[in-house]
Amino acid sequence: MVAALGRWANDKARDYAYALGFCFQVLKETALFMRRKQVAFHVLVLQILFTGVEAVSIVSLIALSFGAVIIVEGGTVLPRFGQTSLLYSILIVVITRELGPILTAFIIAARSGPAIAAELGNMVVSHEIEAYMSVGINPISYLVVPRVLGVTISVMALTIYFNFFGLVGSFLVAQLIHPIPFVEYFSALLRKLQMRDILSTLLKSFIFGVIISVVATYQGFKVSASVTEIPRAAIKAVGQGFVLCFLADALITLIYYV
């Protein structure tokens, strides 16, 4: 039993050391990306297309749905307590500060995370990574960094898009329940919107994008030689991405209110 625990501890220590080394290499190559952008620029563009552009429809649907739910619930409950004016504050807090970043991150983590992990895992198994290294191409620089940048940019852009559509959706539903002039509705929202709300959503979306992309690429590169490891890497990319995004969201929110 002691020997088994020792092997488990050694494996965990090796995994953590590998993860730290991987993150350091990603950080270093990201800093050098602009010098080498001609090498991996098309990979970056394709990643933004897959992660960002192709996810617009599902993000739009979810944003409109949640905006509608919030306005219906708030418009039903708040008037009973004479707090109708709080509806605008709730919309800003719930959509802009919380739901926008975390739901967008979950969509991307569930959609792009396993795809990236499976793609890189297949490349490891088919020895494509070794082929890149044999001709002097750094796989971190060419394969990982463009995906990290592409996913991060996409998550930030989609979060802003989610926030906008969530507020537009709530306005459209408000017209069915209690018609409000367009100028009055959005001027009230803008009065409640603060700079720290914008900074919070941008910071969260940036951190979530980095987490999702680094976890997915890390899991893809952890595949060793067996095809059966690829599905497990994809599942781990989703699970770890969700957990780390939750933890990061809780930490940022705690710092925000403290």
C-alpha positions as CSV (number, residue, x, y, z in Angstrom):
1,M,0.0,0.0,0.0
2,V,2.8,2.4,0.9
3,A,4.5,1.6,-2.4
4,A,1.2,2.3,-4.3
5,L,0.8,5.6,-2.5
6,G,4.4,6.4,-3.4
7,R,3.9,5.7,-7.1
8,W,0.7,7.8,-7.0
9,A,2.5,10.7,-5.4
10,N,5.4,10.5,-7.9
11,D,2.9,10.4,-10.8
12,K,1.1,13.4,-9.5
13,A,4.3,15.3,-8.9
14,R,5.4,14.4,-12.5
15,D,2.0,15.6,-13.8
16,Y,2.3,19.0,-12.0
17,A,5.8,19.5,-13.1
18,Y,4.8,18.8,-16.7
19,A,1.9,21.1,-16.4
20,L,4.0,24.0,-15.0
21,G,6.6,23.4,-17.8
22,F,3.9,23.4,-20.4
23,C,2.4,26.6,-19.1
24,F,5.8,28.3,-19.0
25,Q,6.5,27.3,-22.6
26,V,3.1,28.6,-23.7
27,L,3.7,31.9,-22.0
28,K,7.2,32.2,-23.5
29,E,6.1,31.4,-27.0
30,T,3.0,33.6,-26.8
31,A,5.3,36.6,-26.0
32,L,7.3,35.7,-29.2
33,F,4.2,35.1,-31.3
34,M,4.2,38.5,-33.1
35,R,7.7,37.9,-34.3
36,R,6.6,34.6,-35.8
37,K,3.0,35.4,-36.8
38,Q,3.6,34.5,-40.5
39,V,4.2,30.9,-39.4
40,A,1.0,30.3,-37.4
41,F,-1.2,33.2,-38.4
42,H,-3.5,31.0,-40.5
43,V,-3.9,28.6,-37.6
44,L,-5.0,31.5,-35.5
45,V,-7.6,32.7,-38.1
46,L,-9.0,29.1,-38.4
47,Q,-9.3,28.8,-34.6
48,I,-11.2,32.1,-34.3
49,L,-13.5,31.0,-37.2
50,F,-14.2,27.6,-35.5
51,T,-14.4,28.8,-31.9
52,G,-15.9,32.3,-32.4
53,V,-17.8,32.7,-35.6
54,E,-19.4,29.2,-35.7
55,A,-20.6,29.6,-32.1
56,V,-22.5,32.8,-32.7
57,S,-25.8,31.1,-33.4
58,I,-25.9,29.1,-30.1
59,V,-24.6,32.0,-28.1
60,S,-27.4,34.2,-29.6
61,L,-30.1,31.7,-28.7
62,I,-28.9,31.2,-25.1
63,A,-28.4,35.0,-24.5
64,L,-31.9,35.9,-25.8
65,S,-33.4,33.1,-23.7
66,F,-31.7,34.1,-20.5
67,G,-32.5,37.8,-21.1
68,A,-36.1,36.9,-21.5
69,V,-36.2,34.7,-18.4
70,I,-34.7,37.4,-16.2
71,I,-37.1,40.1,-17.5
72,V,-40.1,37.8,-17.0
73,E,-39.1,36.8,-13.5
74,G,-38.0,40.3,-12.4
75,G,-41.0,41.9,-14.0
76,T,-43.3,39.5,-12.1
77,V,-41.7,39.5,-8.6
78,L,-40.2,43.0,-8.1
79,P,-43.4,45.0,-8.5
80,R,-44.9,43.1,-5.6
81,F,-42.3,44.7,-3.4
82,G,-42.3,48.1,-5.1
83,Q,-38.8,47.7,-6.4
84,T,-39.3,47.8,-10.2
85,S,-36.3,50.1,-10.6
86,L,-34.1,47.3,-9.3
87,L,-34.8,45.3,-12.5
88,Y,-32.1,47.3,-14.5
89,S,-29.5,46.7,-11.8
90,I,-30.3,43.0,-11.8
91,L,-30.0,42.8,-15.6
92,I,-26.6,44.4,-15.4
93,V,-25.3,42.3,-12.6
94,V,-26.7,38.9,-13.7
95,I,-26.0,39.2,-17.5
96,T,-23.0,41.5,-17.8
97,R,-21.1,40.5,-14.7
98,E,-22.0,36.8,-14.2
99,L,-24.0,35.0,-16.8
100,G,-22.3,36.5,-19.9
101,P,-18.7,35.4,-19.1
102,I,-19.5,32.0,-17.4
103,L,-22.1,30.8,-19.9
104,T,-20.0,31.8,-22.8
105,A,-17.0,30.0,-21.2
106,F,-19.1,26.8,-20.8
107,I,-20.3,26.9,-24.4
108,I,-16.7,27.2,-25.6
109,A,-15.4,24.6,-23.1
110,A,-18.0,22.1,-24.2
111,R,-17.7,22.8,-27.9
112,S,-14.1,23.7,-28.6
113,G,-12.2,22.2,-25.6
114,P,-12.7,18.5,-26.6
115,A,-12.2,19.3,-30.3
116,I,-8.8,20.8,-29.6
117,A,-7.7,18.1,-27.2
118,A,-8.8,15.4,-29.7
119,E,-7.1,17.1,-32.6
120,L,-3.8,17.5,-30.9
121,G,-4.1,14.0,-29.4
122,N,-4.5,12.5,-32.9
123,M,-1.5,14.4,-34.0
124,V,0.6,13.0,-31.2
125,V,-0.6,9.4,-31.9
126,S,0.1,9.8,-35.7
127,H,3.6,11.2,-34.9
128,E,2.9,14.5,-36.6
129,I,4.3,16.4,-33.5
130,E,7.6,14.5,-34.0
131,A,7.5,15.4,-37.7
132,Y,7.2,19.1,-36.8
133,M,10.1,18.9,-34.4
134,S,12.3,17.0,-36.9
135,V,12.1,19.9,-39.4
136,G,12.8,22.5,-36.7
137,I,9.2,23.7,-36.0
138,N,8.3,24.2,-32.3
139,P,4.9,22.6,-31.8
140,I,4.1,24.9,-28.9
141,S,4.7,27.9,-31.1
142,Y,2.9,26.6,-34.2
143,L,0.1,24.5,-32.7
144,V,-0.6,25.6,-29.1
145,V,-0.1,29.4,-29.1
146,P,-2.5,30.1,-32.1
147,R,-5.2,28.0,-30.4
148,V,-4.7,29.7,-27.1
149,L,-4.9,33.2,-28.7
150,G,-7.8,32.2,-30.9
151,V,-9.9,30.7,-28.1
152,T,-9.1,33.7,-25.8
153,I,-10.0,36.3,-28.4
154,S,-13.2,34.3,-29.3
155,V,-14.3,34.0,-25.7
156,M,-13.9,37.7,-25.1
157,A,-15.7,38.7,-28.3
158,L,-18.5,36.2,-27.7
159,T,-18.9,37.4,-24.1
160,I,-19.5,41.0,-25.3
161,Y,-21.9,39.6,-27.9
162,F,-23.7,37.6,-25.2
163,N,-24.1,40.6,-23.0
164,F,-25.5,42.7,-25.8
165,F,-28.0,40.0,-27.0
166,G,-29.0,39.3,-23.4
167,L,-30.0,42.9,-22.9
168,V,-31.7,43.1,-26.3
169,G,-33.6,39.9,-25.6
170,S,-34.8,41.3,-22.3
171,F,-36.0,44.5,-24.1
172,L,-37.9,42.5,-26.7
173,V,-39.7,40.5,-24.0
174,A,-40.4,43.6,-22.0
175,Q,-42.4,44.9,-25.0
176,L,-44.7,42.0,-24.7
177,I,-45.3,42.4,-21.0
178,H,-45.0,46.1,-20.4
179,P,-44.0,48.2,-23.4
180,I,-41.1,50.5,-22.6
181,P,-39.6,53.1,-25.0
182,F,-36.3,52.0,-26.5
183,V,-34.5,55.2,-25.3
184,E,-35.9,54.9,-21.8
185,Y,-34.9,51.3,-21.4
186,F,-31.3,51.5,-22.6
187,S,-30.7,54.9,-21.0
188,A,-31.7,53.3,-17.6
189,L,-29.4,50.4,-18.3
190,L,-26.5,52.7,-19.1
191,R,-27.1,54.6,-15.9
192,K,-26.7,51.4,-13.9
193,L,-23.7,50.2,-15.9
194,Q,-20.4,51.0,-14.3
195,M,-16.9,50.8,-15.5
196,R,-16.1,48.1,-13.0
197,D,-18.8,45.9,-14.6
198,I,-17.2,46.2,-18.0
199,L,-13.7,45.5,-16.5
200,S,-15.1,42.5,-14.6
201,T,-16.7,40.9,-17.7
202,L,-13.5,41.5,-19.8
203,L,-11.2,40.1,-17.1
204,K,-13.4,37.0,-16.5
205,S,-13.7,36.3,-20.3
206,F,-9.9,36.7,-20.7
207,I,-9.1,34.4,-17.9
208,F,-11.7,31.8,-18.9
209,G,-10.4,31.8,-22.5
210,V,-6.9,31.2,-21.3
211,I,-8.0,28.4,-19.0
212,I,-10.1,26.6,-21.6
213,S,-7.4,26.8,-24.3
214,V,-4.4,25.9,-22.1
215,V,-6.3,22.9,-20.5
216,A,-7.4,21.6,-23.9
217,T,-4.0,21.8,-25.5
218,Y,-2.3,20.4,-22.4
219,Q,-4.6,17.4,-22.4
220,G,-4.1,16.9,-26.1
221,F,-0.3,16.9,-25.7
222,K,-0.6,14.5,-22.7
223,V,-1.8,11.7,-25.0
224,S,1.2,9.3,-25.4
225,A,0.8,6.6,-28.0
226,S,-2.7,5.0,-27.7
227,V,-5.8,6.1,-29.7
228,T,-7.9,5.1,-26.6
229,E,-6.4,8.0,-24.7
230,I,-7.9,10.6,-27.0
231,P,-11.6,10.3,-25.7
232,R,-10.3,10.5,-22.2
233,A,-8.2,13.6,-23.0
234,A,-11.3,15.2,-24.5
235,I,-13.4,14.5,-21.4
236,K,-10.7,15.8,-19.1
237,A,-10.4,18.9,-21.2
238,V,-14.1,19.7,-20.6
239,G,-14.2,18.6,-16.9
240,Q,-11.1,20.5,-15.9
241,G,-12.1,23.5,-17.9
242,F,-15.4,23.7,-16.2
243,V,-13.9,23.3,-12.7
244,L,-11.2,25.8,-13.2
245,C,-13.6,28.3,-14.7
246,F,-15.9,27.9,-11.7
247,L,-13.0,28.5,-9.3
248,A,-11.7,31.5,-11.2
249,D,-15.2,33.0,-11.4
250,A,-15.6,32.5,-7.6
251,L,-12.2,34.1,-6.9
252,I,-12.8,37.1,-9.1
253,T,-16.2,37.7,-7.7
254,L,-14.9,37.4,-4.2
255,I,-12.2,40.0,-5.0
256,Y,-14.8,42.2,-6.7
257,Y,-17.0,42.4,-3.6
258,V,-14.2,42.6,-1.1
